[in-house]
Amino acid sequence: MDWDNTRIFLAVYRTGTLRAAAALLQIDQATVGRRLAALEKSLEARLFLRTSNGYVPTPAGELALLAAEGMERAADQLVRQTQGIDERVSGTVRVATSDTIGSHLMIAAVQKVQAAHPDLRVVLTTSLQLTNLARRDADIAVRNVRPDNPDLISRRLVRREIGLYASKAYLKAHGEPRRGTAFEGHAVVIYQRAFMIGRSDMLAGEPCANARVAMEVNSGLVLREAVRAGLGLAELPVYLAEGDPRLKRVWPDRAEHYDVWMVLHGDLHRSGRVRAVADAIVDVFASDDIAPPLCERRR
């Protein structure tokens, strides 16, 4: 199997359409269709059924997936291992994080990197979805979930506090919620269900059973804007909300905490360009808050 054609197969399998696969791989749709046809011809097998809802894998396609993913792992390992011994501080480093961290701290980290290494380019992706570092979706991830993959190296950057907030205008109109009422008579803004894995249906330790859900979001910055606009109560990182004159913290005695982790693949730990970006991220977090000197491989 040709690797170039195989990566096309994987993209179509994962996205379901030629258009989406082309966007994922940043090539044109015609190339995707041509290479997929070439792969099917070389294998003498139909890998997908073309339906009105997209491309559906055939039994042969499901079988080919195992071999294709094996090729992908081998190709990714080759790249990681060769880059891991590359001491040049130039080229591209891909970083994945949330939009709140990206806007608050990652820009400062890139400024620091650029000042010292102008030939180094950072590609920053912000999303609440966890990035697959083993598949090289990113070289470094900064997130609030500690990985359990033994091939990944993690460092706890900081512990953050979350509080319950509302706009002053909202509180003037509706008053503060009463404890023990499950937010009866109040509106809340929450994350979309797809991003609430591991989260309970509670805010500041209070069930939301009686609340009216005014809005569900997939962005921390949009969540803050919704609270600023008076749509309802929400949990926000204290560092993002505390200095905002439009917001007021509700029940300040109730607080939750989360850790922020920097994660990178062990094969890239000694790469010069990856190390430079990782060091800048650590420095920015250390200057913004107290970060414990913890660096360990997850066991």
MOVENPE-V713348 format. One line per field, one symbol per residue. ss: DSSP state (A for helix, B for strand, O for the rest). burial: + if it has 9 or more other ideal C-beta (glycine too) atoms within 8 Angstrom, else -. A space follows every 50 residues. Layout:
# MOVENPE-V713348
ss = ???
burial = ???
This chain:
# MOVENPE-V713348
ss = OOAAAAAAAAAAAAAOOAAAAAAAAOOOAAAAAAAAAAAAAAAOOOOBBB BOOBBBBOAAAAAAAAAAAAAAAAAAAAAAAAAAOOOOOOBBBBBBBOAA AAAAAAAAAAAAAAAAOOOBBBBBBBOOOOOOOOOOOOOBBBBOOOOOOO OBBBBBBBBBBBBBBBBAAAAAAAOOOOOOOOOOOOBBBBBOAAAOOOOO OBBOOBBOOOOBBBBBBOOAAAAAAAAAOOOOBBBBBAAAAOOOOOBBBB OOOOOBBBBBBBBBBAAAOOOAAAAAAAAAAAAAAAAAOOOOOBBBBOO
burial = +---+++++++++-++++-+++-++-----+++-++-+++-++---++-- ----++++-++--++-+++-+++-+++-+++-++-+--+---++++++++ +++-++--++-+++--+--+-+-+++----+-++-+-++++++---+--- -+++++++-+++++++++-++-----+---++++-+++++++--++---- --++-+-+-++-++++++-+++++-+++-++++++++++++--+--+-++ +--+++--+++++++++++-++++++++-+++++++----+------+-
